[in-house]
Amino acid sequence: MPNSSASTTPKYFLEAAIETALEAGKILREEYALPPDILYKGDVDLVTQADKRSERAIVTRLSRLFPEHTIAAEEGSGHVRSSEFHWHVDPLDGTTNFAHKYPCFAVSIALAQNGTVVAGVVYNPIYDELFAAARGLGATLLRGRRTLRRFLGVWAAGVGHSGGSFVGAGSRRRGQRFSRPSL
């Protein structure tokens, strides 16, 4: 991770969360096309190969980008560091839906700094919908990989922020403004 103030901003963390969720979403799409490999981690709590692969990819990427951060991952592959930053990861939020081929599931990733959420992403790879929010930067819904790539390009250029909220360019109601959340 570069040593600059830009690498500790909510915008930087959100970019990392988005890219990580997209990578994990690709894994979930691949696994969704296969017969589910289901195990039980309790009487009714399911875990699949997709959970494990997605979590491994997320933890690996976040650990590489932020080696000093704690990562709490649902399937247990995270780690504790003495950092003020804590990532919260559900690599397959909606495992039961996934296992029954019901396409309502997501990758969920959030980052808290000293207990305050600073960035979060929820990505449904089947519908290609990504909900993203960062402290002080608002929230948005993006739909479609082209829209996501365009958003990331605009975001990187520094013009994605508009008066305290994002414009939901890929949402069903194009151009609808989403007000700043109280994270």
N, C-alpha and C positions, 0 to 999 in steps of 0.2 A: 504494500500500500504506500503511495507517495506521502512524503512528509510535508503536507501543506494544510492550511486551514480549510481549503475546499474539500479535503478528504474526510472532514468531520462534520459536514453540514447535513441537515435533513435531506437536501437534494441529492447529495452523493450517496447517502444510505438508501434512499428510495431507488435510485438508479441500480444499485447493487441488488436490492430486493427484487426489482422487476426482472432484471436479467437472470437472476437465480430462479425465480418462479417460472419464467419461460423455459429454461433448461429442464426443470423438473416436470413441467407440463408436457414437454416432448416425450419424456419417459412414460408418463401416464397415458398419453395417446397410444404409444407403442404397446403397452401392457393391456390397454382396453381392448385391443384387437385380438388378444390371445385369450384362451380359456383361463379363468381366474385360478390362481394357486393360493388357496385359502387355508390359514391356520387360525387357531383360537388362542388369544392371550388371556382369556377369562371365560366365564360361562357363556356369554353372549358377545363379547368383544372380539371382532375380527381383525386380522392383520393379513395383508397379502404381500406377494413378491413386489407388487407395484409400490406399496408403502415403503418397503425396505430399499428398493432401488432409488426411489425419489428422495428419500431422506439421506441416503448416502451421497447423492449428488449435491444436495443442498448443503449438508454439513461440510463436505469437502470444499466446495466453492467458498462458503462463508469463512471457513477456517483459513483458507489461502488468502482471502482478501483482508480478513480481520483476525489475525492470530491471537490477539490479546482479548478478544470478546468471548463471553460465555454464550454457549448455544444450548438451549433446552429444546430437545427434539422428542416428539411423542413416542417414537419407537426405541428411544434410549441411546442413540449413537452420538449425542451431543457431548459437551464437556464444560467443566466449570473453570473459569479463569477469574483472577482478581480484578476484573474490569468493572467500570461503571456501566458498561454496555451489555445488554442481555438480549439475544435473539430468541424468539419463540417461534417454533416451527411445527406445523402439522403438514407432513408431506403429502397426505391424502385425506383431506377433510371430507368425510362422507364415504368411508370404506365400504359400508354395507350397500350403499347405492352403487358404488363401483362394482362390487362383487356380483350384484344382480343386474348389471348392465343398464342401470338407470343413470343417465348422463348428468346428474346433478351432484357434482363433487368438485373439489378445488384443492389447489395448493395454497396454504395460508402461511404467510411469513410476516412477522412484526419485530421491530426493534424498540427496546425501551432503554432510556438513559436515566440512571438513578431512579427507576420506577416510573418514569414518565414516557409514554409512547411517543416516538419521534417519526416513525415511518411504518407503513403497513401495506401489504399487497394480498389480494385474494384473486386467484386466477383459475378460471374454469377452462381447461384446455379443449374440451369438446365443443363448447359454444364459442371459444376464443374470446372470452370476456375477461378483462382484467380491471379490477377495482384497485385504485392506488391512492394513497393519502400520505402527506408529510406535514409535520407540525409547521404551521405558519404558511403553508403553500397550498392548502385546499385539498380537494379530492376530485377524482375523475373516474369515469368508466370508459374504457377503450374496447372496441370490438374489432376483431380481424387482425391478422398478422401485419398486413400492410399499414393499417392505422397505427399499430404499436410501433413499427419501425419508424414511421413518419413522426410520431409523437416523440420517440427517443431522440431523433435527429433535431427536432425543434427544441426539445428540452435541453439537449447538449449545447445548442447555440445560444441558450439563455433567453429565449423569447417565449417559452412555454408558460410563463407566469403572467397573469393578467389581472392586476388589481385585487389580489387576495384570493382569487379562485382560478381554476382551470376551465377551459372551454372543453366540454365533452365532445370532441370532434367525431368520435366513433359511436356515440350513443344512439339509441333509437330516435331520440328527439335531437337531431343534429343542432349543435350550437347552444344547447341548454347549459346554463351556468349552474355549477354546483357550489353552494356556499361553503365557506371555510368551516371544517368540523372543529368541535371543541375537544381535541385529543387530550 
